[in-house]
Amino acid sequence: MYKSDYKNALKKVADRLVALQSPTDFGWDWVVTELTEHSPNPSAPNLYGVTALGLLDAYILTGNTTYLNTAKKVADYLVSLGSNRYHYQFDLEFLVRYAEISGKADYKNFASDVWNWMKSNLDRFADGHQVDLYNYYYERYGNSRGGATWATGDWAIAALVLGDEEWAKSMTDVIKANYTKMEPDPQEYQYVGWGKALKAFHAVDPENYASEIADIVSILEARQQADGHFTGWVQDEAYVIMGLVTVGTAKTLGIAEKAAEWLVEVQGYNSIEGGWILPDGNEYSEVTSEAGQAIYCVASTIVHDVAVSQLVATPTMVEIGGIVEIRVTVKNFGNVYETFNLTTNYGSIAQVEHIVDLEPGGERTFTYHWDTTGESTCFHTISALAHPVEGETYIYNNFRSVGVAIVSFIPEPATLKVEPSPAKGLREFKVNATINDLDAYWDMAGFDIILHYNTTMLDVVNVELGPFALNYNLTFQIIKEVNDEEGYIQMAYVWDFVNVPPEERPTPSGSGVLFTVTFKVTAEGEDQITFANVNLATFSNATKWCTESPIPIKYEVVHGTVKTLFPWKEDVNADGRINIYDLVQAASAYASYPGHPRWNPYADLDGDGRITIYDLVTITRIYGTIYDP
């Protein structure tokens, strides 16, 4: 059943309650069979809060302010009666909830004043008298423990929402001591008692009362009829639903939803749309509201949402006759058990059906292997559909699709390398990002490559395109970024389409340097230079690749390593060797000083600000030494 069905049912309830409200004392008649307005009689005093709670639910679900305004009349009437007197438990619950919804705390403060007065002036409500209160209702309901649990469970919840947790816990302990004695019940109130016990147990201390909750749930699960009802008295179903929804497990929500569907199906009689006719032939305003409250609980809590959470095809391009692995994952994002159909389509005729059972949060993966022998060389769509379940409104995640191109030929992958590796760095050094063994059939149109490096060891001095990129006109810059904080270089270039038309564009192939990075050594050490987020794109060719869009070129990567060491001071040119080249560089700067056109700071070995004979002699002392790391 869809949420809109519940919403319409609750709207009918609320419209009926609005029509039946007294224009003078703002309450309701007890028996309202066939009535379309309030009778001339005074309203029943015990129906205000319990009935008005249904109006608040309807307002929340529909946003109709008429329902809230009608509830306000009840709240104001209850306040007008004064706080130094007895009020019903439902009245206090209603006032607290109305205060929360309206944002007017005075109504909750009034309810607190009532509660404090009752505890101080009515012995059966005093601390430590919870057993007395239970026995009071037991007698009042004609020796019915179901009736006593129904009433005292509501008092426990009222105390709880008013902040009197200790009183609520003591009252719930009394219910715990008696809940197994609810049958036989001379008044047949056991179902409303069980429903209210569930709500109280879960609201007050769900862990402490876990075994009692499980016990009652087992009883209700066993007694639910095939069409969803329990006794057919509507009020029984209403309280059972509210208790089960409060517990909130997949099992209890499933039982509650089935019962709520029954309520919606049997709503209305004769010309009356919003009410329920009970087995005794009457409609009761309280029961009509309670049924609406139960419907609201289900509509606002139960979520139906099955989905295809993942659809993966590997590979996405395959030579005809190859095998494509298809993995479909379905998941239940709702909060009730679901049984649904899954349909997966792939290839020219393959359609696979599964019936899937999933618990809330559960998922299951189905794997298929598609032999593409005999398929056409074109772009194929693989799809998976998790058929929507009843009550599911968000269906945008039920379907997924992915494309696979079946082609006549796929070249071998190219290889990207960091070269040389290991790269040896002293003062400054270069590394190349190279492409190797690129098959011309790929018809490469551009690249987007990220290189990661260690920022504690290296600074980037320069990045420039290499001969391979230049020779094949891969020179139109999309991105050229150096991020020294995060340690990456991104180079994204395509063919120079501004100056080179497609028909004159050369076809890249073979091996070469895509770009060169010059690094400066900032610390000694050893680490990797690694590729990340590599994309090599083909030129569009629908005949070749079965799609109008460029496709990714297959590739492998070989990451590089780098070893850095600060050069010896005698190694003027920082090549790891003390030789004639160092002497020549120092001699070329002889007699120079800072600001001089021939000044070379690396030749000033003694740091005196001039290149002198002492610097050259220092080099000759270890002439011929090799210390290359």
Order of alpha helices (4+ residues) and beta strands (2+ residues): alpha-alpha-alpha-alpha-alpha-alpha-alpha-alpha-alpha-alpha-alpha-alpha-alpha-beta-beta-beta-beta-beta-beta-beta-beta-beta-beta-beta-beta-beta-alpha-beta-beta-beta-beta-alpha-beta-beta-alpha-alpha
